């Protein structure tokens, strides 16, 4: 019997957060985006500190613009250049 992946399991339930337990009995939450987190705040803080050391977890926010393949500047929401449109005068 195959076990369902957390992402498929969480998305199959209407996108709500699902309370679950690990094989060791630690309580976790399965999030709709496929990630999970500890219910215990202290364990969650320790896990977040460990995860922050890995470069793949330091990505740009989803709302940022630019920065194609890590090259160039990431324009964050609130910046004067965010969503400014084209600079081509023929298309204004």
Backbone as CSV, one residue per row, in Angstrom:
resi,resn,N_x,N_y,N_z,CA_x,CA_y,CA_z,C_x,C_y,C_z
1,UNK,0.841,-1.181,0.000,0.000,0.000,0.000,0.884,1.243,0.000
2,UNK,0.633,2.173,-0.872,1.410,3.409,-0.966,0.838,4.451,-0.017
3,UNK,1.724,5.194,0.611,1.298,6.269,1.499,1.145,7.557,0.706
4,UNK,0.119,8.352,0.957,-0.047,9.601,0.221,0.991,10.626,0.653
5,UNK,1.418,11.443,-0.275,2.333,12.536,0.050,1.589,13.617,0.799
6,UNK,2.255,14.343,1.710,1.560,15.394,2.456,0.916,16.450,1.569
7,UNK,1.578,16.832,0.458,1.011,17.857,-0.414,-0.285,17.366,-1.052
8,UNK,-0.266,16.153,-1.551,-1.469,15.613,-2.178,-2.571,15.405,-1.150
9,UNK,-2.199,14.978,0.033,-3.184,14.744,1.087,-3.820,16.057,1.542
10,UNK,-2.996,17.098,1.731,-3.523,18.383,2.203,-4.377,19.047,1.129
11,UNK,-3.967,18.970,-0.127,-4.729,19.606,-1.185,-6.025,18.857,-1.471
12,UNK,-6.064,17.580,-1.169,-7.251,16.790,-1.410,-8.354,17.042,-0.398
13,UNK,-8.076,17.826,0.619,-9.062,18.111,1.655,-9.497,19.570,1.636
14,UNK,-9.592,20.170,0.501,-10.129,21.516,0.367,-9.195,22.623,0.808
15,UNK,-7.916,22.338,1.004,-6.964,23.372,1.341,-6.945,23.755,2.802
16,UNK,-7.565,22.983,3.684,-7.510,23.331,5.096,-6.266,22.735,5.741
17,UNK,-5.915,23.256,6.905,-4.784,22.747,7.666,-5.218,21.451,8.354
18,UNK,-4.360,20.432,8.263,-4.682,19.126,8.832,-3.730,18.847,9.989
19,UNK,-4.269,18.493,11.147,-3.446,18.089,12.276,-3.069,16.630,12.106
20,UNK,-1.771,16.317,12.306,-1.283,14.959,12.123,-0.206,14.684,13.167
21,UNK,0.373,13.509,13.115,1.461,13.136,14.010,2.528,12.415,13.206
22,UNK,3.783,12.602,13.620,4.879,11.917,12.966,4.949,10.484,13.475
23,UNK,5.852,9.698,12.911,6.034,8.321,13.361,6.530,8.276,14.810
24,UNK,7.218,9.342,15.237,7.713,9.418,16.616,6.648,9.948,17.575
25,UNK,5.486,10.319,17.046,4.396,10.794,17.892,4.355,12.296,18.104
26,UNK,5.196,13.066,17.416,5.195,14.526,17.549,4.054,15.103,16.725
27,UNK,3.328,16.055,17.291,2.186,16.647,16.605,2.661,17.692,15.601
28,UNK,2.117,17.607,14.380,2.460,18.531,13.300,1.188,18.987,12.599
29,UNK,1.319,20.045,11.810,0.231,20.533,10.959,0.661,20.376,9.510
30,UNK,-0.196,19.796,8.685,0.040,19.719,7.247,-0.646,20.921,6.616
31,UNK,0.124,21.762,5.958,-0.393,22.993,5.373,-0.852,22.750,3.937
32,UNK,-1.770,23.560,3.428,-2.294,23.359,2.068,-1.242,23.486,0.968
33,UNK,-0.126,24.181,1.232,0.900,24.354,0.212,1.891,23.195,0.157
34,UNK,1.657,22.120,0.955,2.525,20.961,0.927,3.596,20.964,1.994
35,UNK,3.720,22.022,2.725,4.694,22.087,3.809,4.059,21.607,5.101
36,UNK,4.882,21.428,6.130,4.369,21.050,7.437,5.131,21.830,8.492
37,UNK,4.569,21.911,9.685,5.217,22.591,10.799,4.828,21.898,12.101
38,UNK,5.688,22.021,13.101,5.384,21.477,14.415,4.278,22.291,15.073
39,UNK,3.437,21.635,15.860,2.412,22.335,16.635,3.067,23.033,17.818
40,UNK,4.037,22.373,18.464,4.756,22.937,19.602,5.613,24.110,19.124
41,UNK,5.402,25.288,19.698,6.093,26.504,19.252,7.599,26.406,19.452
42,UNK,8.045,25.762,20.512,9.478,25.654,20.770,10.153,24.761,19.718
43,UNK,9.537,23.635,19.393,10.083,22.763,18.359,10.032,23.446,16.997
44,UNK,8.980,24.223,16.754,8.865,24.938,15.488,9.973,25.973,15.332
45,UNK,10.317,26.666,16.423,11.384,27.668,16.371,12.732,27.013,16.088
46,UNK,12.991,25.873,16.711,14.250,25.162,16.470,14.309,24.673,15.025
47,UNK,13.224,24.120,14.519,13.185,23.640,13.135,13.352,24.789,12.143
48,UNK,12.753,25.955,12.436,12.876,27.123,11.559,14.323,27.613,11.532
49,UNK,15.010,27.586,12.692,16.410,28.012,12.741,17.291,27.083,11.915
50,UNK,17.027,25.792,11.958,17.791,24.836,11.156,17.498,25.052,9.674
51,UNK,16.240,25.243,9.316,15.857,25.414,7.910,16.419,26.706,7.320
52,UNK,16.588,27.743,8.136,17.104,29.018,7.633,18.567,28.938,7.225
53,UNK,19.268,27.895,7.640,20.677,27.755,7.267,20.855,27.279,5.827
54,UNK,19.820,26.737,5.225,19.929,26.186,3.873,19.548,27.250,2.836
55,UNK,20.369,27.430,1.797,20.108,28.493,0.813,18.810,28.313,0.040
56,UNK,18.351,27.077,-0.153,17.118,26.890,-0.910,15.889,27.400,-0.163
57,UNK,16.024,27.665,1.120,14.910,28.216,1.897,14.946,29.741,1.966
58,UNK,15.959,30.346,1.367,16.060,31.807,1.355,15.751,32.338,-0.033
59,UNK,14.563,32.071,-0.496,14.132,32.501,-1.821,13.438,33.852,-1.733
60,UNK,13.249,34.451,-2.867,12.539,35.722,-2.883,11.058,35.493,-2.613
61,UNK,10.369,36.470,-2.014,8.930,36.318,-1.777,8.162,36.192,-3.094
62,UNK,7.013,35.553,-3.041,6.210,35.321,-4.241,5.753,36.629,-4.890
63,UNK,5.575,37.700,-4.115,5.089,38.961,-4.666,6.187,39.800,-5.301
64,UNK,7.457,39.418,-5.147,8.555,40.194,-5.702,8.580,40.050,-7.222
65,UNK,9.122,41.055,-7.888,9.240,41.036,-9.338,10.713,41.086,-9.716
66,UNK,11.051,40.555,-10.868,12.420,40.584,-11.356,13.232,39.431,-10.822
67,UNK,14.554,39.580,-10.837,15.487,38.601,-10.287,15.328,37.255,-10.997
68,UNK,15.510,37.256,-12.307,15.361,36.051,-13.113,16.559,35.130,-12.896
69,UNK,16.334,33.918,-12.430,17.361,32.916,-12.159,18.461,33.455,-11.250
70,UNK,18.094,34.306,-10.295,19.062,34.837,-9.344,19.901,35.977,-9.881
71,UNK,19.589,36.455,-11.079,20.351,37.547,-11.689,19.465,38.788,-11.704
72,UNK,20.009,39.894,-11.268,19.264,41.141,-11.272,18.691,41.463,-9.909
73,UNK,17.939,42.516,-9.876,17.380,43.026,-8.626,15.969,42.507,-8.416
74,UNK,15.657,42.090,-7.198,14.297,41.698,-6.843,13.558,42.942,-6.373
75,UNK,12.489,43.295,-7.047,11.707,44.475,-6.699,10.575,44.027,-5.777
76,UNK,10.590,44.530,-4.559,9.631,44.121,-3.548,8.383,45.006,-3.606
77,UNK,7.224,44.497,-3.168,6.016,45.325,-3.107,6.272,46.557,-2.239
78,UNK,5.807,47.687,-2.682,6.028,48.944,-1.975,7.154,49.777,-2.573
79,UNK,8.007,49.161,-3.381,9.092,49.870,-4.046,8.498,50.738,-5.154
80,UNK,9.124,51.899,-5.421,8.593,52.800,-6.455,8.616,52.165,-7.846
81,UNK,9.483,51.180,-8.068,9.569,50.515,-9.364,8.664,49.292,-9.479
82,UNK,7.940,48.941,-8.417,7.083,47.756,-8.429,5.885,48.017,-9.337
83,UNK,5.679,47.147,-10.315,4.532,47.215,-11.222,4.437,48.541,-11.978
84,UNK,5.580,49.064,-12.402,5.577,50.364,-13.080,5.166,50.259,-14.534
85,UNK,5.142,49.056,-15.069,4.773,48.894,-16.469,5.973,49.040,-17.375
86,UNK,5.722,49.224,-18.643,6.799,49.317,-19.614,7.454,50.696,-19.588
87,UNK,8.710,50.752,-19.954,9.415,52.022,-20.089,9.495,52.467,-21.541
88,UNK,8.900,51.689,-22.438,8.891,52.005,-23.852,7.856,53.121,-24.094
89,UNK,8.305,54.308,-24.540,7.360,55.410,-24.741,6.308,55.136,-25.815
90,UNK,6.618,54.239,-26.752,5.655,53.940,-27.821,4.480,53.117,-27.297
91,UNK,4.633,52.485,-26.145,3.575,51.631,-25.601,2.887,52.240,-24.394
92,UNK,3.133,53.506,-24.105,2.481,54.133,-22.948,1.147,54.721,-23.326
